[in-house]
Amino acid sequence: MTDVFNSYNKYEGIMTAVKVMSPQILICDEIGSAEDNEALQYALNSGVKLIASCHASNLEELKKRRYISKLIKDKAFDALAVLGTGTMCGRLVSFTKTGA
């Protein structure tokens, strides 16, 4: 069973979903802002598992982003995957277990 929130900004959508829907898993596309981080931390502290996407060329670039690196350090994710671009578009390029 899946519910999709439409016409919400990410922060309000995440906060509303956690407070009203009590999800087991939350899926969010293109995270990266301070507001995203705050809402995702709230979800994590509420026991919600996360699946999220973020645009980056590789894991090193991703880990340099302030709010994403905090989520990684806080073990918000069990694994990190990088999908390719160009001729490798959509193919798994690297996969790292984070030990969460």
C-alpha positions in Angstrom: 0.0 0.0 0.0 1.4 3.4 -1.0 0.2 7.0 -0.5 1.6 9.7 -2.7 1.7 13.3 -1.5 1.3 15.8 -4.4 1.5 19.6 -4.3 3.3 19.7 -1.0 6.8 21.1 -0.6 9.1 18.4 0.7 9.3 19.7 4.3 5.5 19.9 4.7 5.0 16.6 2.9 7.4 14.7 5.1 6.2 16.3 8.3 2.6 15.7 7.4 3.2 12.1 6.4 5.1 11.2 9.6 2.5 12.9 11.9 -0.7 11.7 10.1 0.2 8.5 8.2 2.7 6.8 10.6 4.6 5.4 7.6 7.1 2.5 8.0 9.1 3.8 5.0 9.3 7.2 3.4 10.5 7.8 -0.2 11.7 11.2 -1.1 13.3 12.5 -4.4 16.1 15.0 -4.7 17.0 15.8 -1.1 19.7 18.2 0.0 18.5 21.4 1.7 18.6 22.3 5.4 14.8 22.0 5.4 14.9 18.5 3.9 17.5 17.5 6.5 15.3 18.7 9.4 12.2 16.9 8.1 14.2 13.7 7.4 15.8 13.8 10.8 12.3 14.1 12.3 11.2 11.1 10.3 14.2 9.0 11.4 13.7 10.0 15.1 10.1 8.8 14.6 11.3 5.4 13.5 10.6 5.8 9.8 13.1 4.2 7.3 14.2 6.3 4.4 14.7 5.8 0.7 16.0 9.0 -0.9 17.6 10.3 -4.1 20.2 13.1 -4.5 22.0 14.2 -7.6 25.8 13.7 -7.4 28.5 12.4 -9.7 29.9 10.0 -7.1 29.9 9.2 -3.4 32.8 11.6 -2.6 30.9 14.5 -4.1 27.8 13.5 -2.1 29.7 13.3 1.2 30.9 16.9 0.7 27.4 18.2 0.8 26.7 19.6 4.2 23.2 18.2 4.9 23.7 14.9 3.1 26.9 14.2 4.9 25.1 14.7 8.2 22.5 12.2 7.2 25.2 9.7 6.2 27.2 10.3 9.4 23.9 9.8 11.4 23.5 6.5 9.7 20.2 7.5 8.1 20.7 5.0 5.3 21.7 1.3 5.3 23.3 1.7 1.9 24.3 4.2 -0.7 24.0 3.5 -4.5 25.3 5.6 -7.4 23.6 5.2 -10.8 25.4 6.0 -13.9 24.9 8.6 -16.6 25.4 8.7 -20.3 25.8 5.2 -21.7 25.5 3.9 -18.1 22.3 5.8 -17.4 20.2 4.0 -14.8 22.8 1.2 -14.2 24.4 0.6 -10.8 27.9 2.1 -10.8 28.7 1.6 -7.1 27.0 0.3 -3.9 28.2 0.9 -0.4 26.8 -0.6 2.8 26.9 2.1 5.5 26.5 -0.2 8.6 23.4 1.5 9.8 
